[in-house]
Amino acid sequence: MKLREINVVPESALIDELFAPYRQMLGIDYDGYRNHCLRVFNFCCALAGEGADADKIAVAAFFHDIGIWSDNTFDYIRPSQLLARRYLEHTKREAWGDEIEAMIGEHHKVSKYKLNPSWLVETFRKADWIDLSGGLLRCHLPDDFVTNVILAFPNAGFHKKLVALIVERFKTHPFSPLPMIKL
């Protein structure tokens, strides 16, 4: 079986549009979070295959962790979902609401998401795990593609920021250091 060639998508106009009003708020974390979003976007689009709704993936990619900064919290899933829902209502895409909320809410789920198999939730979950693992998990994507995405969008301190947030969260919530993880 011959694998189809997958190319890195170097940019997303929608992701850039979504980032514009948040640039100042993100401050020194801007490049790291933007690159994380673009890596997840690329991995999700590749896993979903041709015909996938790239705009839906872009919206989920941008909003999935934004609550860390918008609400200054490491318990960021619900704030991220609320911001996404507000954006979808503002752009007349309310029909995407439940799926986008599930993509955000389940992206750190350890086990497979099975509730709505036609949704992009499981694909998005895998894409985020590929990035979180630094490409150690590949979810059947070609090695060269994963490597090329990681090289195209450098970490820029994103994973270091996550480690610092985990350490701070552990100090105040030792029994709940990773509130976003689901089994």
C-alpha positions in Angstrom: 0.0 0.0 0.0 1.4 3.4 -1.0 1.0 6.2 1.5 -0.4 9.4 0.0 2.0 12.3 0.2 1.1 14.8 2.9 2.4 18.4 2.7 2.8 20.8 5.5 0.3 23.7 5.4 2.6 26.6 6.1 -0.1 29.0 7.2 -3.8 29.3 7.9 -5.5 32.7 7.2 -8.2 31.9 9.7 -5.8 31.0 12.5 -3.9 34.2 11.8 -7.2 36.1 11.9 -8.1 34.5 15.2 -4.7 35.3 16.7 -4.7 39.0 15.8 -6.8 40.3 18.8 -4.9 38.0 21.2 -1.4 38.9 20.3 -0.8 41.4 23.1 -2.5 39.2 25.7 -0.3 36.2 24.7 2.8 38.4 24.9 6.0 36.3 25.0 3.9 33.1 24.6 2.6 34.2 21.2 5.0 32.4 18.9 5.0 29.2 21.1 1.2 29.0 21.2 0.7 30.0 17.5 3.2 27.3 16.4 1.5 24.7 18.7 -1.8 25.6 17.1 -0.3 25.3 13.6 1.3 21.9 14.4 -2.1 20.6 15.8 -3.9 22.1 12.7 -1.5 20.3 10.4 -1.6 17.0 12.2 -5.4 17.1 12.4 -5.9 18.0 8.7 -3.5 15.2 7.8 -5.3 12.6 10.0 -8.7 13.7 8.8 -7.7 13.5 5.1 -9.0 15.2 2.0 -12.4 16.8 2.4 -11.9 17.7 6.1 -13.3 21.0 7.1 -10.0 23.0 7.6 -11.9 26.0 9.0 -13.5 23.9 11.7 -10.1 22.5 12.6 -8.5 26.0 12.6 -11.2 27.2 15.1 -10.7 24.3 17.4 -6.9 24.6 17.1 -6.9 28.3 18.1 -9.4 28.0 21.0 -8.4 24.7 22.5 -5.8 26.1 25.0 -6.5 29.9 24.8 -8.2 29.9 28.3 -4.7 29.5 29.8 -4.1 33.2 28.9 -7.6 34.6 28.6 -8.6 33.5 32.1 -5.1 33.1 33.6 -5.8 29.5 34.6 -4.5 26.0 34.1 -8.1 24.8 34.4 -8.7 26.2 31.0 -11.1 23.9 29.2 -14.4 25.6 30.0 -13.1 29.1 29.4 -11.7 28.0 26.1 -15.0 26.4 25.1 -16.9 29.6 26.1 -14.7 31.8 24.0 -15.1 29.4 21.0 -18.8 29.3 21.4 -18.9 33.1 21.5 -16.8 33.3 18.4 -19.0 30.8 16.5 -22.1 32.7 17.4 -20.5 36.0 16.3 -19.5 34.5 12.9 -22.9 32.7 12.4 -21.3 29.2 12.8 -23.5 28.1 15.7 -24.0 24.8 14.0 -20.4 23.9 14.8 -20.8 24.7 18.5 -21.3 21.2 20.0 -18.5 19.6 17.9 -16.0 22.4 18.6 -16.8 22.3 22.3 -16.3 18.5 22.2 -13.0 18.9 20.3 -11.8 21.3 23.0 -13.2 19.4 25.9 -11.8 16.0 24.9 -8.5 17.0 23.5 -6.6 15.7 26.5 -8.7 12.5 26.8 -6.3 9.5 27.3 -8.7 7.0 25.8 -10.4 7.0 22.5 -13.4 9.4 22.0 -16.4 7.3 20.8 -19.5 9.4 21.3 -19.9 11.0 17.8 -17.6 9.1 15.4 -18.5 11.5 12.5 -17.1 14.5 14.4 -13.5 15.5 14.3 -13.1 15.0 18.0 -11.0 11.9 18.0 -8.9 13.1 15.1 -8.2 16.4 17.0 -7.4 14.5 20.2 -4.8 12.4 18.3 -3.3 15.6 16.7 -2.9 17.3 20.0 -1.3 14.1 21.5 1.2 14.0 18.6 2.3 17.5 19.4 2.2 17.1 23.2 4.5 14.1 22.8 6.9 16.0 20.6 6.2 13.7 17.8 6.9 10.5 19.7 3.3 9.5 19.1 2.6 9.5 15.3 -0.9 8.0 15.0 0.1 6.4 11.7 1.2 9.7 10.1 4.4 9.4 8.1 7.6 10.1 10.1 8.8 12.6 7.6 5.6 14.6 7.7 5.6 14.8 11.5 9.2 15.8 11.5 8.6 18.5 8.8 5.7 20.0 10.8 7.7 20.1 13.9 10.6 21.8 12.0 8.3 24.2 10.2 6.7 25.4 13.5 9.4 25.4 16.2 8.4 24.9 19.8 9.4 28.4 20.8 9.1 27.6 24.5 5.5 26.2 24.4 6.3 22.9 26.2 8.5 24.7 28.7 5.6 27.0 29.5 3.4 23.9 30.1 5.9 22.4 32.5 6.0 25.7 34.4 2.2 25.8 34.6 2.1 22.2 35.8 4.6 23.0 38.6 2.7 26.1 39.7 -0.6 24.2 39.6 0.9 21.4 41.7 1.8 23.8 44.4 -1.7 25.0 44.9 -3.7 21.9 43.8 -1.5 18.8 44.6 -4.4 16.4 44.2 -5.5 17.9 40.9 -2.3 19.1 39.0 -3.7 18.2 35.5 -7.4 19.2 35.6 -7.7 18.9 31.8 -6.8 15.2 31.6 -9.7 12.8 31.1 -9.7 9.0 31.1 
